[in-house]
């Protein structure tokens, strides 16, 4: 089947956070939600469940776990065991429960800014302190400051590290060598690695996602990996994620927290959707990545030709593109006004990802090319006007 990613899906007035939260004349290119129909096998599976007319309490059948295990084996060469898998209705709630299960009030949690902004919230909401290991911007790509990471991980109050892999928003797909250095530092200082790998299937040509836990036995037992089909297949509204927890002691502690918080049965539609996605969705995903490659190339070429003051940070994975706008000489508040009020385009404000995100924006390119072209032309117009005024 050939999928049509150019099709415009009318999403306004559908209770859609992306399209219905802002003004009607503003083009939303912010939250990590794709403007594409999902794979047909998923739609068919959901229709089949809908046609049954019965939507009672649901369990996870063996075929659900088989689908997850098969996907990770085929796509990432990582062999999972069924009893490692722990269900949770979303990766962000999972991060909160993991922190609660493995820290005490006042403990510290490492992250690497600029980073997905809920990371800060799940740490502080659980009574812990954020410890930042800021990424270094070198030649329009980001690198890890390992000396700083070692220094901060050595603090005995640091109990966990939230590893965003692939990294949102800077688009890095960490190499095996980088992951090994992270893992060795965390093992040495008894810091548990929480790997958020939700974007792991959205990798561009020339790069490869390596599951942190797959590298060696030590990392396997000193990690919890957060996964979901939601970013890959645009299923966020079904609220399904699966945590890979090989360490039995960690798994027991986490399950106790989930029980205390009454996290149990899944959404009735999520089971069928995941099984269809992981068993029959690869053709759609292959075509999606080809389309996203085209959108990324268009963005890079357009910015280079029409807005050379902006710098597109090298993107290796995810459909979220990090753009350096600091040459415009505007604060994040001023930049936000320029884009939303003047250009009528909504990007994510870079400062929400950390102090070192000031002057940057995050652009979601998972939309039909026509919308991407429209958004970029709107920006070009106001930047040209802004430059002429200055």
C-alpha positions in Angstrom: 0.0 0.0 0.0 1.2 3.5 -0.9 0.3 6.0 1.8 -0.5 9.6 1.1 1.3 11.9 3.5 0.3 14.9 1.4 -3.3 14.6 2.5 -4.5 17.5 4.6 -6.5 16.2 7.6 -8.9 18.8 9.0 -8.2 18.7 12.8 -9.7 21.9 14.0 -12.8 21.6 16.3 -12.0 17.9 17.0 -10.8 18.5 20.6 -7.2 18.4 19.3 -4.7 19.9 21.6 -2.4 20.8 18.8 -5.0 22.6 16.6 -7.7 23.7 19.1 -5.6 25.2 21.9 -4.4 28.2 19.9 -6.0 30.9 17.8 -7.7 29.8 14.5 -5.4 31.9 12.3 -2.2 30.4 13.9 -0.6 27.4 12.2 0.5 24.9 14.9 3.9 23.3 14.4 4.7 22.7 18.1 3.7 19.7 20.1 5.0 16.2 19.1 1.8 15.1 17.3 1.8 14.2 13.6 -0.7 15.6 11.1 -0.9 12.2 9.3 -3.4 9.4 9.4 -1.9 6.4 11.1 -1.2 3.1 9.4 -4.3 1.4 7.8 -3.8 -1.9 9.8 -4.1 0.1 13.0 -7.3 1.8 11.7 -8.7 -1.5 10.7 -7.9 -3.0 14.1 -9.6 -0.1 15.9 -12.7 -0.4 13.6 -12.9 -4.1 14.4 -12.9 -3.4 18.2 -15.4 -0.6 17.7 -17.7 -2.8 15.7 -17.8 -5.3 18.6 -19.8 -2.7 20.6 -18.3 -3.9 23.9 -15.7 -1.7 25.7 -15.3 -3.3 29.1 -12.2 -3.9 31.3 -9.3 -5.1 29.2 -6.2 -7.2 29.9 -2.9 -7.6 27.9 -3.0 -10.9 26.0 0.1 -12.9 25.1 -0.1 -11.6 21.6 0.4 -8.0 22.9 3.7 -8.9 24.5 4.7 -11.0 21.5 4.2 -7.9 19.3 6.4 -5.8 21.5 9.1 -8.4 21.7 9.0 -9.0 18.0 9.3 -5.3 17.2 12.3 -4.7 19.4 14.0 -7.8 18.0 13.5 -6.9 14.4 14.0 -3.1 14.6 16.6 -2.8 17.3 18.3 -6.3 17.6 17.3 -6.3 21.3 15.8 -9.5 22.7 13.3 -8.8 25.5 11.6 -11.1 27.9 7.9 -10.9 28.7 8.3 -10.5 32.4 10.6 -7.4 31.9 7.6 -5.5 30.4 5.6 -3.2 32.7 2.6 -1.3 31.3 2.0 2.4 32.1 -0.5 4.8 30.4 2.2 7.1 29.1 5.9 7.8 29.3 5.7 11.0 31.3 3.5 9.4 34.1 6.0 6.5 34.0 8.9 8.8 34.6 7.1 10.2 37.6 6.4 6.7 39.1 10.0 5.6 38.5 11.3 8.6 40.3 8.9 8.0 43.2 10.0 4.4 43.4 13.7 5.1 43.4 14.3 8.3 45.3 13.7 10.0 48.6 12.7 13.6 49.2 15.7 15.9 48.5 17.5 13.4 46.3 18.9 14.6 43.0 18.2 13.6 39.4 20.5 14.3 36.4 19.3 15.5 33.0 20.9 17.0 29.9 19.6 20.4 28.8 18.1 21.6 26.6 15.7 18.8 27.1 12.0 17.8 26.9 10.4 20.2 29.4 8.3 17.7 31.4 11.6 16.2 32.7 12.0 19.2 35.0 8.4 18.8 36.3 8.5 15.1 37.0 11.7 15.6 39.1 10.5 18.6 41.2 7.0 17.3 41.6 8.4 14.3 43.3 10.4 16.4 45.8 13.8 15.9 44.0 16.3 18.4 42.8 17.3 18.9 39.1 21.0 18.5 38.4 21.9 19.7 34.9 24.6 18.3 32.7 24.2 20.8 29.8 24.9 19.6 26.3 27.6 21.6 24.4 26.7 23.1 21.0 29.7 22.5 18.7 29.5 23.3 14.9 25.6 23.1 14.9 25.5 19.8 16.7 25.4 18.9 20.3 27.9 16.9 22.4 28.0 15.6 25.9 30.3 17.2 28.5 31.6 14.0 30.0 33.9 15.7 32.5 30.9 17.7 33.9 28.8 14.5 33.9 31.4 12.6 35.9 31.7 15.4 38.4 27.9 15.7 38.9 27.2 12.0 39.0 29.8 11.7 41.8 27.5 13.5 44.2 26.0 10.8 46.5 22.6 12.6 46.4 22.3 12.0 42.7 20.3 8.8 42.3 19.0 8.8 38.8 19.8 10.1 35.3 17.1 10.8 32.8 18.6 9.9 29.4 16.7 11.2 26.4 17.6 8.9 23.6 17.2 9.9 20.8 17.4 13.4 22.3 14.4 15.8 22.2 14.8 18.6 21.1 18.4 18.6 19.8 17.9 15.5 17.5 21.0 13.6 18.5 21.0 9.8 18.1 23.7 8.8 20.7 26.5 6.6 19.4 27.5 3.4 21.1 30.6 5.0 22.4 28.7 7.9 24.0 26.2 5.5 25.6 29.0 3.4 27.0 30.7 6.4 28.6 27.3 7.4 30.1 26.7 3.9 31.4 30.2 3.5 32.9 29.9 6.8 34.7 26.5 5.9 36.1 27.6 2.4 37.1 30.6 3.8 38.9 28.6 6.2 40.9 25.6 4.0 41.5 23.2 6.2 39.4 20.3 4.4 37.8 19.7 5.3 34.1 16.2 6.0 33.0 16.3 5.9 29.2 13.4 7.6 27.5 13.5 6.0 24.1 10.1 7.0 22.8 11.5 8.4 19.6 13.7 5.4 18.9 11.9 4.4 15.6 12.2 7.8 14.0 15.8 7.7 12.9 17.2 9.3 9.7 19.3 7.5 7.1 22.9 7.1 8.2 22.1 6.7 11.9 21.1 3.9 14.2 19.4 3.8 17.5 21.1 1.7 20.1 19.0 0.7 23.1 21.0 1.7 26.2 20.1 -1.5 28.0 21.2 -3.7 25.1 24.9 -2.8 25.3 25.9 -5.1 28.2 24.6 -7.0 31.2 25.6 -4.2 33.6 23.7 -1.5 31.7 20.7 -4.0 31.4 20.5 -4.3 35.1 21.1 -0.6 35.9 18.4 0.8 33.7 14.7 1.2 33.0 13.8 1.9 29.4 10.6 3.8 28.6 9.0 2.9 25.2 5.7 3.5 23.4 4.2 3.3 19.9 2.7 6.7 20.4 5.3 8.8 18.6 6.1 6.2 15.9 2.5 5.7 14.9 0.8 8.9 16.2 -1.2 7.1 18.9 -0.6 9.5 21.9 -4.4 9.7 22.6 -4.6 6.0 23.3 -2.3 6.3 26.3 -0.1 3.3 26.1 3.6 2.8 27.0 5.7 -0.1 28.1 8.7 0.0 30.4 11.6 -2.4 30.0 12.7 -3.4 33.5 15.1 -6.4 33.5 16.2 -5.9 37.1 13.7 -7.8 39.3 14.3 -5.7 42.3 13.6 -2.5 40.3 10.6 -4.1 38.7 9.1 -5.1 42.1 9.5 -1.5 43.5 8.0 0.0 40.4 5.0 -2.3 40.4 4.3 -1.5 44.0 4.1 2.2 43.2 1.8 1.4 40.3 -0.5 -0.6 42.5 -0.6 2.1 45.1 -1.6 4.6 42.4 -4.2 2.2 41.0 -2.5 1.9 37.6 -4.0 -1.3 36.1 -6.1 -2.0 33.1 -5.2 -0.4 29.7 -7.4 1.6 27.4 -9.6 -0.9 25.6 -8.5 0.4 22.1 -4.7 0.6 22.9 -4.2 -3.2 23.0 -5.5 -3.7 19.5 -3.7 -0.6 18.2 -0.3 -1.7 19.6 -0.6 -5.3 18.2 -1.5 -4.0 14.8 1.2 -1.3 14.8 4.1 -3.6 15.8 2.9 -6.5 13.7 1.8 -4.8 10.5 3.0 -1.1 10.6 6.5 -1.3 9.2 5.5 -0.5 5.6 3.8 2.7 6.8 6.8 3.6 9.0 9.3 3.2 6.1 7.2 5.5 3.9 6.8 8.0 6.8 10.5 8.2 7.3 11.0 8.8 3.5 8.5 11.7 3.7 10.1 13.2 6.8 13.5 13.0 5.1 12.0 15.1 2.3 10.5 17.6 4.8 13.8 17.9 6.6 15.6 18.6 3.4 13.1 21.2 2.4 13.4 23.0 5.7 17.2 23.0 5.6 17.3 24.3 2.0 14.6 26.9 2.6 16.2 28.3 5.7 19.6 28.3 4.1 18.3 30.2 1.0 15.8 32.6 2.6 16.7 33.0 6.3 20.5 32.5 6.6 20.5 34.2 10.0 18.7 31.0 11.4 20.7 27.8 11.9 19.1 24.4 11.7 20.8 22.2 14.2 21.9 18.9 12.7 19.1 16.4 13.1 19.8 12.6 13.3 16.4 11.5 14.7 12.8 12.6 15.6 10.6 14.9 13.6 11.3 17.8 16.0 13.8 20.2 14.6 15.9 22.5 16.8 16.6 25.9 15.2 19.0 28.6 16.5 17.5 32.0 16.1 19.9 33.9 18.3 21.3 35.9 15.4 17.9 37.8 15.3 18.9 39.4 18.6 15.6 38.7 20.4 14.7 37.3 23.7 12.5 34.2 23.8 9.5 36.4 24.7 10.2 38.7 21.7 10.8 35.8 19.4 7.5 34.2 20.5 5.7 37.4 19.8 7.3 37.7 16.3 6.4 34.1 15.4 2.9 33.7 17.0 1.5 37.2 16.8 3.1 38.4 13.6 3.9 35.3 11.5 0.9 33.3 12.9 3.0 30.2 13.4 3.3 28.3 16.7 6.7 26.7 17.4 7.9 25.6 20.9 9.7 28.3 22.7 13.3 27.1 23.2 13.6 28.6 26.7 11.1 26.0 28.1 13.7 23.3 27.4 16.2 25.0 29.7 18.1 28.2 30.1 20.4 27.2 27.2 17.4 27.0 24.9 16.9 30.8 25.0 16.8 32.1 21.4 16.0 28.7 19.9 12.7 27.2 18.7 11.5 23.6 18.1 9.7 23.0 14.9 7.5 19.9 14.2 7.9 18.9 10.6 5.5 15.9 10.8 2.9 17.5 8.6 2.0 17.6 4.9 4.6 19.4 2.8 2.0 22.1 2.0 1.7 23.1 5.6 5.4 23.1 6.1 5.8 25.4 3.1 3.1 27.7 4.4 4.6 27.9 7.8 8.1 28.7 6.5 6.8 31.3 4.1 5.0 33.0 6.9 8.2 33.2 9.0 10.2 34.4 6.0 7.8 37.3 5.6 8.0 38.6 9.1 11.8 38.1 9.4 12.3 40.0 6.1 10.1 42.8 7.5 11.9 42.7 10.8 15.3 43.0 9.1 14.1 45.9 7.0 12.9 47.8 10.1 16.3 47.3 11.7 
